[in-house]
Amino acid sequence: MDEMELEKMGFNPLALDNQLCFALYVCSKEIIRKYTPLLEPLGLTYTAYITLLCLWEKDNVPVKELGSRLFLDSGTLTPLLKKMEAQGLVTRTRGGKDERTVFIQLTKEGAEMKKKCAHVPQEMMCQNILDMEKAGPLLATLHQIMETMSDKEKAEKEDK
């Protein structure tokens, strides 16, 4: 369907409320805002929190792999990891064979932070943003979108 047909049906493709990206942006921003009072007492930002979640699943990973998993570029990830290192949560170590590769590893304090964060998912669920019956299908759809966008980005890079 082209733009003219959509408009004849009463759908304005340029209306802000019809922008999927805007709805996702607002939801993301507001959800992260709700994390702030839970994470600030622990000295964490939302980005540091998701980095820890990733490292608790798989520790001692190259920065490139961590960035790929978190969908963060090195311009965002490097300062974050430096700050987390200063907080004593992670260490950054150059690879033995290839010194260009930097590995990120949890410190004892970073590993122990997992216990301190154990309440966070439950607290977020208690905010009644979305019930589990609706959250499951939405999460699956969002993961499909992430995968599709990631696949397209990889294909574009290969074409260059």
Secondary structure, 3 states (H helix, E strand, C coil): CCHHHHHHCCCCCCCHHHCHHHHHHHHHHHHHHHHHHHHHHHCCCHHHHHHHHHHHHCCCEEHHHHHHHHCCCHHHHHHHHHHHHHCCCEEEEECCCCCCCEEEEECHHHHHHHHHHCCHHHHHHCCCCCCHHHHHHHHHHHHHHHHHHHHHHHHHHHHC
